[in-house]
Amino acid sequence: MKLRYKILGILVLVIILMQLIPYGKNHENPPVVAEPEWDSPKTREMFFRVCADCHSNETKWPWYSKIAPMSWLVQYDVDEGREHFNISMWGVQKKNDGDDAAEEVREGNMPPWFYLIPRQDVKLSASETKEFIQGLVATFGSEDDNKEYEKENQ
């Protein structure tokens, strides 16, 4: 019985010490520099509902993003998302894979499954997903559109 309490005490101490590590605790969003020209207000609304927490500078930080180790995971996902595709840096950020957005949603890669567990409000119905993909292609183009554009402009 004493061993259980020791293990529990050590576990509690480790969790408390984890809270002292600052990564994932700064919830100040950088300023919005520019935004794409959306094909419709509906596409923009769906994007902000489903994608903007990781792919914009307008992240709404959930309560669990303040508690390590979840804070580390959330911060990492937001950092990675912004690095690859950030609508708040549209036209400014060199690498901005907007043309991949529709394909990622179509293939079920975005939003990631683990993001949907605590955030059921971001789950799209089949018809919403279809409409969203069409809006993303209309706003950002597709990978095929960009390949064709590059061929024409060589």
C-alpha positions as CSV (number, residue, x, y, z in Angstrom):
1,M,0.0,0.0,0.0
2,K,2.9,2.4,0.8
3,L,4.4,1.8,-2.6
4,R,1.2,2.9,-4.3
5,Y,1.2,6.1,-2.4
6,K,4.8,6.7,-3.2
7,I,4.2,6.1,-6.9
8,L,1.1,8.3,-6.8
9,G,3.1,11.1,-5.0
10,I,5.9,10.9,-7.6
11,L,3.4,11.0,-10.4
12,V,1.7,14.1,-8.9
13,L,5.1,15.8,-8.4
14,V,6.1,15.1,-12.1
15,I,2.8,16.6,-13.3
16,I,3.3,19.7,-11.2
17,L,6.9,20.1,-12.4
18,M,5.7,19.7,-16.0
19,Q,3.6,22.9,-15.5
20,L,6.8,24.9,-15.0
21,I,8.0,24.2,-18.6
22,P,6.9,27.2,-20.6
23,Y,6.5,25.7,-24.1
24,G,2.8,25.8,-25.0
25,K,1.8,28.4,-22.4
26,N,2.1,31.6,-24.5
27,H,-1.3,32.1,-26.0
28,E,-0.7,35.4,-27.6
29,N,-1.7,35.2,-31.3
30,P,0.6,37.1,-33.8
31,P,-1.2,39.9,-35.7
32,V,-3.2,39.1,-38.9
33,V,-1.2,40.5,-41.8
34,A,-3.4,39.5,-44.7
35,E,-6.1,37.1,-45.6
36,P,-7.0,35.4,-48.9
37,E,-9.8,36.6,-51.1
38,W,-12.5,34.0,-50.1
39,D,-14.9,32.7,-52.8
40,S,-17.8,33.2,-50.4
41,P,-18.5,34.2,-46.8
42,K,-19.7,30.5,-46.2
43,T,-16.2,29.1,-47.1
44,R,-14.6,31.6,-44.8
45,E,-17.0,30.7,-42.0
46,M,-16.4,27.0,-42.4
47,F,-12.6,27.5,-42.6
48,F,-12.7,29.5,-39.3
49,R,-14.9,26.8,-37.7
50,V,-12.8,23.9,-38.8
51,C,-9.2,25.0,-39.6
52,A,-8.4,28.4,-38.2
53,D,-7.2,27.3,-34.8
54,C,-4.1,25.8,-36.4
55,H,-4.0,27.6,-39.8
56,S,-4.3,31.2,-38.8
57,N,-3.1,33.7,-36.3
58,E,-6.6,33.7,-34.7
59,T,-6.3,30.6,-32.7
60,K,-9.0,30.0,-30.0
61,W,-7.0,28.3,-27.3
62,P,-9.0,25.6,-25.5
63,W,-8.8,25.3,-21.7
64,Y,-6.6,22.1,-21.9
65,S,-4.0,24.0,-23.9
66,K,-2.9,25.6,-20.6
67,I,-2.0,22.2,-18.9
68,A,1.1,20.3,-19.7
69,P,1.6,17.9,-21.5
70,M,-1.4,18.8,-23.6
71,S,-0.2,22.4,-23.9
72,W,3.0,21.1,-25.6
73,L,1.0,19.1,-28.1
74,V,-1.5,21.9,-28.9
75,Q,1.3,24.4,-29.3
76,Y,3.3,22.0,-31.5
77,D,0.2,21.4,-33.8
78,V,-0.5,25.2,-34.0
79,D,3.2,25.9,-34.8
80,E,3.3,23.2,-37.5
81,G,-0.1,24.2,-39.0
82,R,0.9,27.9,-39.2
83,E,4.2,27.0,-40.8
84,H,2.6,25.1,-43.7
85,F,-0.5,27.0,-44.3
86,N,-1.5,30.2,-42.5
87,I,-4.3,32.4,-43.9
88,S,-3.3,35.3,-41.6
89,M,0.0,35.6,-43.5
90,W,-1.5,35.3,-47.0
91,G,0.7,36.6,-49.7
92,V,3.5,37.3,-47.2
93,Q,4.6,33.9,-45.9
94,K,6.7,32.2,-48.6
95,K,5.5,28.7,-48.1
96,N,1.7,28.7,-47.9
97,D,0.2,25.4,-49.2
98,G,-3.3,26.7,-49.8
99,D,-3.6,24.6,-53.0
100,D,-3.2,21.4,-50.8
101,A,-6.1,22.4,-48.5
102,A,-9.0,20.9,-50.5
103,E,-7.0,17.7,-51.1
104,E,-6.2,17.3,-47.4
105,V,-9.9,17.7,-46.5
106,R,-11.0,15.4,-49.3
107,E,-8.5,12.6,-48.2
108,G,-9.7,13.0,-44.6
109,N,-6.3,14.2,-43.4
110,M,-7.7,17.5,-42.1
111,P,-8.8,18.1,-39.5
112,P,-6.8,15.3,-37.8
113,W,-8.8,12.7,-36.0
114,F,-7.4,13.6,-32.6
115,Y,-8.6,17.2,-33.0
116,L,-12.1,16.0,-33.4
117,I,-12.2,14.2,-30.1
118,P,-12.4,17.3,-27.8
119,R,-13.9,19.5,-30.5
120,Q,-17.1,17.9,-31.9
121,D,-18.3,21.3,-33.0
122,V,-15.7,21.3,-35.9
123,K,-17.0,18.0,-37.4
124,L,-18.5,18.6,-40.9
125,S,-21.4,16.6,-42.3
126,A,-20.9,14.9,-45.7
127,S,-22.7,17.7,-47.5
128,E,-20.8,20.4,-45.6
129,T,-17.5,18.7,-46.5
130,K,-18.4,18.6,-50.2
131,E,-19.3,22.3,-50.1
132,F,-16.2,23.2,-48.1
133,I,-13.9,21.4,-50.6
134,Q,-15.5,23.2,-53.5
135,G,-15.0,26.5,-51.6
136,L,-11.4,25.7,-50.9
137,V,-10.7,24.9,-54.5
138,A,-12.5,28.1,-55.6
139,T,-10.5,30.2,-53.1
140,F,-7.0,28.6,-53.3
141,G,-7.1,26.6,-56.5
142,S,-5.9,23.0,-56.5
143,E,-2.5,21.4,-56.8
144,D,-3.5,20.5,-60.4
145,D,-4.4,24.1,-61.2
146,N,-1.0,25.3,-60.0
147,K,0.9,22.6,-62.0
148,E,-0.9,23.7,-65.1
149,Y,-0.2,27.4,-64.4
150,E,3.5,26.6,-63.9
151,K,3.6,24.8,-67.2
152,E,1.9,27.7,-69.0
153,N,4.3,30.2,-67.5
154,Q,7.6,28.5,-68.1
